[in-house]
Amino acid sequence: MKKVVREILILIISIVGVIYLVKIVQAGSLTPSGPPASTMKTLQEVFDPLASSSYDSSLVTADVNGNALQIMKCIISKINTGTCP
């Protein structure tokens, strides 16, 4: 009898614990509160310079400490020539 009561208590405590954890770890809303700030970039603005064939990046200089496009040009330069200015 004691064994059955102990197993029921363990089961109840486990269920309460799981419910408690589910309530705590719920994710928040993924809907943005508004448009990106002026210093933020949209995914399209990041994609176009890096992957689009219609974007002219010839005036962008490679820089390891620069923006995403400059860093990517630096990585490509290191792969091709082994150096980055």
C-alpha positions, 0 to 999 in steps of 0.5 A: 500500500505504501509503495502505491501511495509513493508511486502516485505521489511521485507521478503527481509531483512529476506532472505538476513539475512538467506543467510548471516548466511548460508554463515558464519556458513558453516563447514570446511573440515572434511578431515584430512590434514595428518596422526596423529602426533606422540603424537596422537592416531588413533581410532583403537589404542584407541579402542583395549586396551579398548574394544578388547578381544585380547589386554593384559592389565594386566600390566597396572595399574589403575590411575585416572590421567593416560592415557585413559586405566588407567582411564578406569581401575580405573573406573572399579575398583571403580565400582567393589571394590569402590576404585582406587589406 
